[in-house]
């Protein structure tokens, strides 16, 4: 499967059965599936999200948002639990308004699950780790 590096945007081919082995980018050596949410920006969004064959859950958030901060630990736990099933990414809507506009983000936090680069599911509002995992599993 192709997995875009969130650091340098290089596309990497990784066998699905090797995702648990801690693959790294062939160019910059950044981890590709380490179970930690990856920050994405206007520059890295397409490689890390829409051109990645692994499902990607993107948390659209902002620094000033209290519910976003309250949800962050649960999002991190869900990312660690599901590291071989989906990549978890965070996009600061204030730093990347073009991406937020492209996906019609009207409230935060909003989670969007991308499968094969296309939006497959969306939910708004803060959730705990179990709720995030249940939502992702249902959408997959």
KAWOPE-V950295 format. One record per pair of residues at least 12 apart in sequence whose C-alpha atoms are under 10 Angstrom apart, sorted by the first residue. I is the first residue (numbers start at 1). J is the second residue. If there is no record, write none. Layout:
# KAWOPE-V950295
I_J + I_J
This chain:
# KAWOPE-V950295
1_13 + 1_14 + 1_15 + 1_16 + 1_17 + 1_19 + 1_52 + 1_53 + 1_54 + 2_14 + 2_15 + 2_16 + 2_47 + 2_51 + 2_52 + 2_53 + 2_54 + 2_116 + 3_15 + 3_23 + 3_24 + 3_25 + 3_32 + 3_33 + 3_47 + 3_48 + 3_49 + 3_50 + 3_51 + 3_52 + 3_53 + 3_54 + 3_55 + 3_87 + 4_25 + 4_32 + 4_44 + 4_45 + 4_46 + 4_47 + 4_48 + 4_49 + 4_50 + 4_51 + 4_52 + 4_53 + 4_54 + 5_24 + 5_25 + 5_26 + 5_27 + 5_28 + 5_29 + 5_30 + 5_31 + 5_32 + 5_33 + 5_38 + 5_44 + 5_45 + 5_47 + 5_48 + 5_49 + 5_52 + 6_25 + 6_30 + 6_31 + 6_32 + 6_38 + 6_39 + 6_40 + 6_41 + 6_43 + 6_44 + 6_45 + 6_46 + 6_47 + 6_48 + 6_49 + 6_89 + 7_25 + 7_27 + 7_28 + 7_29 + 7_30 + 7_31 + 7_32 + 7_38 + 7_39 + 7_40 + 7_41 + 7_43 + 7_44 + 7_47 + 7_48 + 8_25 + 8_27 + 8_28 + 8_29 + 8_30 + 8_43 + 8_44 + 8_47 + 8_48 + 9_25 + 9_27 + 9_28 + 9_43 + 9_44 + 9_45 + 9_46 + 9_47 + 9_48 + 9_51 + 10_25 + 10_26 + 10_27 + 10_28 + 10_44 + 10_47 + 10_48 + 11_25 + 11_26 + 11_27 + 11_47 + 11_48 + 11_51 + 11_52 + 12_24 + 12_25 + 12_26 + 12_27 + 12_32 + 12_52 + 13_25 + 13_26 + 13_52 + 13_53 + 14_32 + 14_54 + 16_53 + 16_54 + 16_84 + 16_85 + 17_84 + 18_33 + 18_84 + 19_32 + 19_33 + 19_34 + 19_54 + 19_83 + 19_84 + 19_85 + 20_33 + 20_34 + 20_35 + 20_83 + 20_84 + 20_85 + 21_33 + 21_34 + 21_84 + 22_34 + 22_35 + 22_83 + 22_84 + 32_48 + 32_83 + 32_87 + 33_54 + 33_79 + 33_80 + 33_82 + 33_83 + 33_84 + 33_85 + 33_86 + 33_87 + 33_88 + 34_79 + 34_80 + 34_83 + 34_84 + 34_87 + 35_76 + 35_77 + 35_78 + 35_79 + 35_80 + 35_81 + 35_82 + 35_83 + 35_84 + 35_85 + 35_86 + 35_87 + 35_88 + 36_75 + 36_76 + 36_77 + 36_78 + 36_79 + 36_80 + 36_81 + 36_82 + 36_83 + 36_87 + 36_88 + 36_89 + 37_57 + 37_58 + 37_59 + 37_72 + 37_75 + 37_76 + 37_77 + 37_78 + 37_79 + 37_80 + 37_83 + 37_87 + 37_88 + 37_89 + 37_90 + 38_58 + 38_76 + 38_79 + 38_87 + 38_88 + 38_89 + 38_90 + 38_91 + 39_58 + 39_59 + 39_88 + 39_89 + 39_90 + 39_91 + 39_92 + 40_58 + 40_59 + 40_89 + 40_90 + 40_91 + 40_92 + 40_95 + 40_96 + 41_89 + 41_90 + 41_91 + 41_92 + 41_93 + 41_95 + 41_96 + 41_97 + 41_98 + 41_99 + 42_91 + 42_92 + 42_93 + 42_95 + 42_96 + 42_97 + 42_98 + 42_99 + 42_100 + 43_96 + 43_99 + 45_58 + 45_89 + 45_90 + 45_91 + 45_96 + 45_99 + 46_99 + 46_117 + 47_117 + 48_87 + 48_88 + 48_89 + 48_117 + 49_87 + 49_88 + 49_89 + 49_113 + 49_114 + 49_115 + 49_116 + 49_117 + 49_118 + 50_114 + 50_115 + 50_116 + 50_117 + 50_118 + 50_119 + 51_114 + 51_115 + 51_116 + 51_117 + 51_118 + 52_87 + 52_114 + 52_115 + 52_116 + 52_117 + 53_86 + 53_87 + 53_114 + 53_115 + 53_116 + 53_117 + 54_84 + 54_85 + 54_86 + 54_87 + 54_114 + 54_115 + 54_116 + 54_117 + 55_84 + 55_85 + 55_86 + 55_87 + 55_88 + 55_113 + 55_114 + 55_115 + 55_116 + 55_117 + 55_118 + 55_119 + 55_120 + 55_136 + 55_140 + 56_85 + 56_86 + 56_87 + 56_88 + 56_89 + 56_112 + 56_113 + 56_114 + 56_115 + 56_116 + 56_117 + 56_118 + 56_119 + 56_120 + 56_136 + 57_75 + 57_79 + 57_86 + 57_87 + 57_88 + 57_89 + 57_90 + 57_111 + 57_112 + 57_113 + 57_114 + 57_115 + 57_119 + 57_120 + 57_121 + 57_122 + 57_132 + 57_136 + 58_75 + 58_87 + 58_88 + 58_89 + 58_90 + 58_91 + 58_109 + 58_110 + 58_111 + 58_112 + 58_113 + 58_114 + 58_122 + 59_71 + 59_72 + 59_75 + 59_88 + 59_89 + 59_90 + 59_91 + 59_92 + 59_93 + 59_108 + 59_109 + 59_110 + 59_111 + 59_112 + 59_113 + 59_123 + 59_124 + 60_89 + 60_90 + 60_91 + 60_92 + 60_93 + 60_94 + 60_96 + 60_99 + 60_100 + 60_103 + 60_105 + 60_107 + 60_108 + 60_109 + 60_110 + 60_111 + 60_112 + 60_124 + 61_90 + 61_91 + 61_92 + 61_93 + 61_94 + 61_100 + 61_105 + 61_107 + 61_108 + 61_109 + 61_110 + 61_111 + 62_90 + 62_91 + 62_92 + 62_93 + 62_94 + 62_95 + 62_96 + 62_108 + 62_109 + 63_92 + 63_93 + 63_94 + 63_95 + 64_94 + 65_108 + 65_109 + 66_108 + 66_109 + 66_126 + 67_108 + 67_109 + 67_125 + 67_126 + 67_127 + 68_108 + 68_109 + 68_110 + 68_125 + 68_126 + 68_127 + 69_109 + 69_126 + 70_109 + 70_126 + 70_127 + 70_128 + 71_109 + 71_125 + 71_126 + 71_127 + 71_128 + 71_129 + 71_132 + 72_90 + 72_109 + 72_126 + 72_127 + 72_128 + 72_129 + 73_128 + 73_129 + 74_126 + 74_127 + 74_128 + 74_129 + 74_130 + 74_131 + 74_132 + 74_133 + 75_88 + 75_89 + 75_90 + 75_111 + 75_126 + 75_127 + 75_128 + 75_129 + 75_130 + 75_131 + 75_132 + 75_133 + 76_88 + 76_89 + 76_129 + 77_128 + 77_129 + 77_130 + 77_132 + 77_133 + 78_128 + 78_129 + 78_130 + 78_131 + 78_132 + 78_133 + 78_134 + 78_136 + 79_129 + 79_132 + 79_133 + 81_129 + 81_130 + 81_133 + 82_133 + 82_136 + 82_137 + 85_136 + 85_137 + 85_140 + 86_113 + 86_114 + 86_115 + 86_136 + 86_137 + 86_140 + 87_113 + 87_114 + 88_111 + 88_113 + 89_111 + 89_112 + 90_111 + 93_105 + 93_108 + 93_109 + 103_119 + 105_124 + 106_124 + 107_124 + 107_125 + 108_123 + 108_124 + 108_125 + 108_126 + 109_123 + 109_124 + 109_125 + 109_126 + 109_127 + 110_122 + 110_123 + 110_124 + 110_125 + 110_126 + 111_123 + 111_124 + 111_125 + 111_126 + 111_127 + 111_132 + 111_135 + 111_136 + 112_124 + 112_136 + 113_135 + 113_136 + 113_139 + 113_140 + 114_139 + 114_140 + 115_139 + 115_140 + 120_139 + 120_140 + 121_135 + 121_136 + 121_138 + 121_139 + 121_140 + 122_135 + 122_136 + 122_139 + 123_135
